[in-house]
Amino acid sequence: MAQPSKKLRRAVRDAFDPDALARICAADDFSAYAERVTLSPDRWDGHDRFYWHADNGASVLAVAHLDTVQADTRCTVVDSAAGPMAVSAVLDDRLGAYVILELLPRLGITCDVLLTTDEETCASTGDEFSPVKDYDFMFSFDRGGTDVVMYQYETPHLCELVRAAGATVGVGSFSDICVMEHLGCAGLNWGVGYRDWHSTRAHAWLDDTFRMVARFVQFHDANKGTWLPHAAAGASACGSDWITADCGHAVDVSDDYTYAERYPVLICADCYDDDPELLESLFHQAG
């Protein structure tokens, strides 16, 4: 496992732009980055279903979702004794959107872009994305912490490639790429360092963010131009076994690794790992 060099980590840190992150957190219009595609029919509540897509001539697809649990889009980056920290209630997944739209291009990485909506309700518009070309692999930065999850795409070989880039493999519940098996390539979701991501206390330790971006740069450089294939098993990854847990995330009730439960409360594994007391708190509220 080769960890990123100090030179690479410094390059990521130097490329970070807090003002650009704040703009991405507050933005509604992403026409500077991609073309909006409106889908039919509209959502049950009358809102449009859509995604933004940019073909930048790349063989790798970067995915982020723009819908958020919280409505407060303010973002502040502060220095602390523990390092720089981004504070915003919409870091899930506007921090991921910032990484793929602004940070990676500054590091010389060009990817095609897909910005989805409705991911938080397990109805990602990525399900309706039909590219006119094949991709080597797809990725997102839509995860707290500092590991990488691959959901149904995980294979021993793909795990080896992740570890070779200096990252560790974890277990996840759901993100956009779970409903994009029809692309025929592997998908990876990289931790981007945020915590308490569905609450008004959401924040990210940016040293974790920079470290994970540096690891992804190593993964990208080692594997760009190589097709990492995936054959869909048949049913959608967000099928009848998937429900919305009490934390707001989707979980697969047929897979014990995706959730923690104290009847009648159930939360996803990610939220439990980040805050084990959440399960007890919700249980007592329910009682």
Residue pairs with C-beta under 8 A, 6 or more apart in sequence:
1 163
1 164
1 166
2 164
2 165
2 166
2 218
3 166
3 215
4 166
4 211
4 214
4 215
4 217
4 218
8 214
8 217
8 218
9 210
9 211
9 214
11 107
11 214
12 103
12 107
12 210
12 213
12 214
12 217
13 210
15 103
15 106
15 107
16 103
16 206
16 210
17 102
17 103
17 106
18 77
18 86
20 98
20 102
21 75
21 77
21 86
21 94
21 95
21 98
21 102
22 74
22 75
22 76
22 77
24 94
24 97
24 98
24 101
24 102
25 73
25 74
25 75
25 88
25 90
25 91
25 94
25 98
26 73
26 74
26 75
30 36
30 52
30 66
30 101
30 115
31 52
33 52
33 54
33 101
33 113
33 115
34 52
34 53
34 54
34 113
34 114
34 115
35 52
35 53
35 54
36 50
36 51
36 52
37 50
37 51
37 52
37 53
38 48
38 49
38 50
39 48
39 49
39 50
39 51
39 125
39 128
40 49
41 49
42 48
42 49
43 49
43 118
49 117
49 118
49 125
49 128
50 117
50 125
51 114
51 115
51 116
51 117
51 125
51 126
51 128
51 129
52 66
52 113
52 114
52 115
53 112
53 113
53 114
53 115
53 129
54 112
54 113
55 112
55 133
56 110
56 111
56 112
56 113
57 110
57 112
58 110
58 111
58 112
59 135
59 136
59 224
59 225
60 111
60 112
60 135
60 136
60 137
60 138
60 139
60 220
60 224
61 111
61 112
61 113
61 114
61 131
61 135
61 137
61 138
61 139
61 183
61 185
62 100
62 104
62 111
62 112
62 113
62 114
62 138
62 139
62 140
63 100
63 113
63 114
63 115
63 116
63 126
63 138
63 139
63 140
63 142
63 176
63 177
63 180
63 187
64 93
64 94
64 96
64 97
64 99
64 100
64 101
64 114
64 115
64 116
64 140
64 141
64 142
64 176
65 93
65 96
65 97
65 115
65 116
65 117
65 118
65 119
65 120
65 124
65 126
65 142
65 175
65 176
66 93
66 94
66 97
66 115
66 116
66 117
67 116
67 117
67 118
67 119
67 120
67 121
68 89
68 90
68 92
68 93
68 94
68 120
69 89
69 92
69 120
69 198
69 248
70 89
70 90
70 198
70 199
70 200
70 202
71 89
72 88
72 89
72 90
72 200
73 88
73 89
73 90
73 94
74 88
74 89
75 86
75 87
75 88
75 90
75 91
75 94
76 86
76 87
76 88
77 84
77 85
77 86
77 87
77 206
78 84
78 85
78 87
79 85
82 205
83 205
83 206
83 207
84 205
84 206
84 207
85 203
85 204
85 205
85 206
86 95
86 194
86 203
86 204
86 206
86 209
87 202
87 203
88 94
88 95
88 202
88 203
89 199
89 200
89 201
89 202
90 202
91 194
91 197
91 202
91 203
91 204
92 142
92 144
92 194
92 197
92 198
92 202
93 119
93 140
93 141
93 142
95 141
95 192
95 193
95 194
95 204
95 209
96 140
96 141
96 142
96 192
97 115
99 141
99 192
99 209
99 213
100 111
100 113
100 140
100 141
101 113
103 213
104 111
104 213
104 216
104 217
107 213
107 217
109 217
109 220
112 131
112 135
114 126
114 129
114 176
116 124
116 125
116 126
116 129
116 176
117 124
117 125
118 124
118 125
119 126
119 142
119 175
119 176
120 248
121 244
122 174
122 238
122 242
122 244
122 250
123 238
124 175
124 176
124 178
124 179
124 238
126 176
126 177
126 179
126 180
127 179
127 180
127 236
127 238
129 180
129 183
130 182
131 183
134 183
134 184
134 185
134 227
135 183
135 185
136 185
136 223
136 224
136 225
136 226
136 227
136 228
137 185
137 186
137 187
137 188
137 223
137 227
137 228
138 177
138 180
138 183
138 185
138 186
138 187
138 188
139 177
139 187
139 188
139 189
139 190
139 216
140 175
140 176
140 177
140 187
140 188
140 189
140 190
141 189
141 190
141 191
141 192
141 212
141 213
141 216
142 175
142 176
142 189
142 192
143 149
143 172
143 175
143 189
143 190
143 191
143 192
143 270
144 191
144 192
144 193
144 194
144 195
144 197
144 270
144 274
145 170
145 191
145 193
145 195
145 208
145 270
145 273
145 274
146 167
146 168
146 191
146 193
146 208
146 211
146 212
147 167
147 168
147 169
147 170
147 191
148 162
148 167
148 168
148 169
148 170
148 188
148 189
148 190
148 191
149 169
149 170
149 171
149 172
149 188
149 189
150 158
150 159
150 162
150 169
150 186
150 187
150 188
150 189
151 172
151 174
151 175
151 177
151 178
151 187
151 189
151 237
152 178
152 181
152 230
152 233
152 237
153 177
153 181
153 186
153 187
153 188
153 230
154 169
155 186
158 186
158 188
158 228
159 169
161 219
161 222
161 223
161 228
162 168
162 169
162 188
162 219
163 169
164 218
164 219
164 222
165 215
165 216
165 218
165 219
165 222
166 214
166 215
166 218
167 190
167 212
167 215
167 216
167 219
170 191
171 257
171 258
171 269
172 189
172 258
172 269
172 270
173 249
173 250
173 251
173 252
173 258
173 259
173 268
173 269
173 270
174 237
174 238
174 242
174 249
174 250
174 251
174 252
174 258
174 268
175 189
177 187
177 188
177 189
178 187
178 237
178 238
179 236
179 237
179 238
180 187
181 230
181 232
181 233
181 236
181 237
182 232
183 230
184 229
184 230
184 231
184 232
185 227
185 228
185 229
185 230
186 228
186 229
186 230
187 230
188 219
190 212
190 215
190 216
191 208
191 212
192 204
192 208
192 209
192 212
192 213
193 204
193 205
193 206
193 207
193 208
193 209
193 211
193 212
194 202
194 203
194 204
194 209
195 202
195 203
195 204
195 205
195 274
196 202
196 203
196 274
196 275
197 274
198 247
198 248
198 249
198 271
238 250
241 252
241 253
241 254
241 255
242 250
242 251
242 252
242 253
243 250
243 251
243 253
243 266
244 250
244 251
245 251
245 259
245 266
245 267
245 268
245 271
246 265
246 266
246 267
246 282
246 286
247 267
247 268
247 271
247 278
247 282
249 267
249 268
249 270
249 271
250 268
251 258
251 259
251 266
251 267
251 268
251 269
252 258
252 259
253 259
253 266
257 269
258 268
258 269
259 266
259 267
259 268
259 269
259 272
260 266
260 267
260 268
260 269
260 272
260 279
261 267
261 279
262 279
262 280
262 283
264 286
265 279
265 282
265 283
265 286
267 278
267 279
267 282
271 278
272 278
272 279
